[in-house]
Amino acid sequence: MIAKIEAGQQTIGTADELRTQREGVQKEINLAFSGLQNPTLPSATRLRDTAVRAGYMVNPLIQQKIQQAESVWY
């Protein structure tokens, strides 16, 4: 998923194609986080960071759980 988000940042196409692609990736991000069993995993943190940097939305409740885990790590 992280690689797909990063690759999408380098995609060239029409505005409609890019919007459709971003909508599809956003749905995948939503599904990934909704099915996430353990949001404290480092991979969840990397996915969240990559998605947010690329301008995607991440559920605020999931972000809060990840931030709580990060406060324990550091």
Residue frames relative to the residue before (quaternion, step in Angstrom):
aa qw qx qy qz dx dy dz
M 1.0000 0.0000 0.0000 0.0000 0.00 0.00 0.00
I 0.6380 0.5277 -0.3304 0.4531 3.59 0.95 -0.85
A 0.6599 0.5039 -0.3062 0.4656 3.57 0.92 -0.90
K 0.6421 0.5244 -0.3247 0.4553 3.58 1.02 -0.77
I 0.6363 0.5145 -0.3267 0.4729 3.59 0.99 -0.79
E 0.6785 0.4926 -0.2906 0.4611 3.57 0.87 -0.95
A 0.6544 0.5065 -0.3137 0.4656 3.59 0.97 -0.82
G 0.6280 0.5574 -0.3279 0.4329 3.57 1.06 -0.72
Q 0.6027 0.5698 -0.3497 0.4355 3.57 1.18 -0.50
Q 0.7235 0.4130 -0.2253 0.5051 3.57 1.23 -0.45
T 0.4511 0.7103 -0.4293 0.3281 3.56 1.29 0.17
I 0.1862 -0.7515 0.6250 0.0994 3.51 -1.13 0.79
G 0.3054 0.7372 -0.5623 0.2171 3.56 -0.97 0.84
T 0.6785 -0.4425 0.3619 0.4613 3.51 -1.30 -0.15
A 0.6716 -0.4909 0.3596 0.4227 3.56 -1.24 0.33
D 0.6534 0.5126 -0.3156 0.4589 3.59 0.98 -0.80
E 0.6508 0.5125 -0.3141 0.4638 3.58 0.98 -0.84
L 0.6739 0.4928 -0.2939 0.4654 3.56 0.92 -0.89
R 0.6408 0.5158 -0.3257 0.4661 3.59 1.00 -0.79
T 0.6489 0.5137 -0.3089 0.4686 3.58 0.96 -0.88
Q 0.6471 0.5130 -0.3152 0.4676 3.57 0.97 -0.86
R 0.6698 0.4976 -0.3010 0.4617 3.61 0.87 -0.93
E 0.6345 0.5228 -0.3340 0.4609 3.59 0.99 -0.76
G 0.6483 0.5172 -0.3089 0.4656 3.57 1.01 -0.81
V 0.6638 0.4855 -0.3018 0.4823 3.56 0.94 -0.87
Q 0.6222 0.5359 -0.3470 0.4530 3.61 0.98 -0.76
K 0.6404 0.5153 -0.3242 0.4682 3.59 0.98 -0.81
E 0.6538 0.5061 -0.3143 0.4665 3.59 0.98 -0.81
I 0.6223 0.5248 -0.3352 0.4743 3.58 1.03 -0.77
N 0.6487 0.5178 -0.3145 0.4607 3.59 0.90 -0.92
L 0.6706 0.4929 -0.2943 0.4699 3.58 0.93 -0.90
A 0.6404 0.5329 -0.3316 0.4426 3.58 0.93 -0.84
F 0.7185 0.4283 -0.2618 0.4816 3.57 0.86 -0.89
S 0.6364 0.5213 -0.3547 0.4444 3.63 1.00 -0.60
G 0.7258 0.4060 -0.2390 0.5013 3.58 1.11 -0.60
L 0.4407 0.7182 -0.4410 0.3090 3.55 1.28 -0.01
Q 0.3273 -0.7721 0.5184 0.1673 3.54 -0.67 1.13
N 0.8114 0.1102 -0.0187 0.5737 3.56 1.02 -0.79
P 0.1665 -0.8315 0.5228 0.0872 3.61 0.02 1.24
T 0.5676 0.5944 -0.3923 0.4131 3.59 1.25 0.06
L 0.4765 0.6753 -0.4430 0.3474 3.59 1.22 -0.07
P 0.5741 -0.5994 0.4261 0.3598 3.61 -1.03 0.70
S 0.6100 0.5522 -0.3650 0.4355 3.60 1.05 -0.62
A 0.6094 0.5330 -0.3557 0.4668 3.61 1.08 -0.61
T 0.6353 0.5247 -0.3224 0.4660 3.56 1.04 -0.79
R 0.6638 0.4992 -0.3078 0.4641 3.59 0.91 -0.87
L 0.6480 0.5062 -0.3216 0.4695 3.59 0.98 -0.84
R 0.6448 0.5175 -0.3234 0.4603 3.59 0.92 -0.86
D 0.6758 0.5040 -0.2976 0.4480 3.58 0.83 -0.99
T 0.6658 0.5002 -0.2997 0.4655 3.58 0.92 -0.91
A 0.6680 0.5064 -0.3035 0.4530 3.57 0.90 -0.91
V 0.6777 0.4881 -0.2974 0.4626 3.58 0.86 -0.92
R 0.6362 0.5270 -0.3298 0.4569 3.61 0.97 -0.82
A 0.7059 0.4493 -0.2566 0.4837 3.57 1.06 -0.75
G 0.5953 -0.6210 0.3451 0.3754 3.59 1.25 0.09
Y 0.4898 0.6440 -0.4475 0.3808 3.59 1.20 0.35
M 0.4670 -0.6600 0.5150 0.2846 3.54 -1.25 0.48
V 0.0948 -0.7502 0.6515 0.0616 3.54 -1.14 0.76
N 0.5912 -0.6015 0.4097 0.3476 3.54 -0.89 0.99
P 0.4861 -0.6952 0.4463 0.2850 3.61 -0.73 1.02
L 0.6223 0.5379 -0.3521 0.4466 3.61 1.06 -0.63
I 0.6402 0.4992 -0.3166 0.4907 3.57 1.04 -0.77
Q 0.6329 0.5261 -0.3358 0.4581 3.58 0.95 -0.82
Q 0.6463 0.5220 -0.3204 0.4552 3.57 0.98 -0.82
K 0.6474 0.5114 -0.3193 0.4663 3.61 0.95 -0.83
I 0.6505 0.5044 -0.3138 0.4732 3.57 0.97 -0.84
Q 0.6588 0.5068 -0.3095 0.4619 3.59 0.95 -0.86
Q 0.6221 0.5277 -0.3461 0.4635 3.60 1.04 -0.69
A 0.6490 0.5068 -0.3105 0.4749 3.57 0.99 -0.82
E 0.6397 0.5302 -0.3229 0.4532 3.57 1.00 -0.83
S 0.6437 0.5257 -0.3361 0.4431 3.60 0.97 -0.75
V 0.6298 0.5100 -0.3297 0.4844 3.58 1.16 -0.53
W 0.6562 0.5266 -0.3152 0.4390 3.59 1.02 -0.80
Y 0.7855 0.3356 -0.1641 0.4933 3.59 0.93 -0.86
